[in-house]
């Protein structure tokens, strides 16, 4: 399910026109990843699932968030150099 969400999220953002709108979409995506990270942490604390699997998912969410942050940096650097 998470892979599907990432795929569709990427498609939605890629279809947007212009870097300004795309950057806004990426910031929203980081916020969503942060919210998901919080929900996973709550689930771990409340013992609402296998802590090891939840930690694996949390690591994946954090890895994707870092990739999005890298993409934002890259887009901003290209804008600054133009």
C-alpha positions as CSV (number, residue, x, y, z in Angstrom):
1,X,0.0,0.0,0.0
2,X,2.8,2.5,0.9
3,X,4.5,1.8,-2.5
4,X,1.2,2.5,-4.3
5,X,0.8,5.8,-2.4
6,X,4.3,6.9,-3.3
7,X,3.7,6.0,-6.9
8,X,0.4,8.0,-7.2
9,X,1.8,10.9,-5.1
10,X,4.8,11.1,-7.5
11,X,2.5,11.1,-10.5
12,X,0.3,13.8,-9.1
13,X,3.3,16.1,-8.4
14,X,5.0,15.4,-11.7
15,X,1.9,16.5,-13.6
16,X,2.0,19.9,-12.1
17,X,3.3,22.9,-14.1
18,X,6.2,25.0,-13.0
19,X,8.8,24.6,-10.3
20,X,7.0,26.9,-7.8
21,X,3.9,24.8,-7.7
22,X,5.9,21.5,-7.7
23,X,8.0,22.8,-4.8
24,X,4.8,23.5,-2.9
25,X,3.7,20.0,-3.6
26,X,7.0,18.6,-2.3
27,X,6.7,20.6,0.9
28,X,3.2,19.1,1.4
29,X,4.6,15.7,0.8
30,X,7.3,16.2,3.5
31,X,4.5,17.3,5.9
32,X,2.6,14.2,5.1
33,X,5.6,12.0,5.7
34,X,6.1,13.7,9.0
35,X,2.5,13.0,10.0
36,X,2.9,9.4,9.0
37,X,6.1,9.2,11.1
38,X,4.2,10.5,14.1
39,X,1.4,8.0,13.6
40,X,3.9,5.1,13.4
41,X,5.6,6.3,16.6
42,X,2.2,6.4,18.3
43,X,1.4,2.9,17.1
44,X,4.8,1.6,18.4
45,X,4.2,3.3,21.8
46,X,0.6,1.9,22.1
47,X,1.8,-1.6,21.0
48,X,-0.5,-1.5,18.0
49,X,1.6,-3.8,15.8
50,X,4.9,-5.5,15.5
51,X,7.5,-2.9,16.6
52,X,10.1,-4.3,14.3
53,X,7.9,-4.0,11.2
54,X,6.7,-0.6,12.3
55,X,10.3,0.5,12.7
56,X,11.1,-0.8,9.2
57,X,8.2,1.2,7.7
58,X,9.3,4.3,9.7
59,X,12.8,4.0,8.3
60,X,11.3,3.8,4.8
61,X,9.2,6.9,5.4
62,X,12.2,8.8,6.7
63,X,14.3,7.7,3.7
64,X,11.6,8.9,1.3
65,X,11.4,12.2,3.2
66,X,15.1,12.7,2.9
67,X,14.9,12.0,-0.9
68,X,12.2,14.6,-1.2
69,X,14.3,17.1,0.7
70,X,17.2,16.4,-1.6
71,X,14.9,17.0,-4.6
72,X,13.8,20.3,-3.1
73,X,17.4,21.4,-2.6
74,X,18.3,20.4,-6.2
75,X,15.4,22.3,-7.7
76,X,16.2,25.4,-5.6
77,X,19.9,25.3,-6.5
78,X,19.0,25.1,-10.2
79,X,16.6,28.1,-9.7
80,X,19.3,30.1,-8.0
81,X,21.9,29.4,-10.7
82,X,19.4,30.5,-13.5
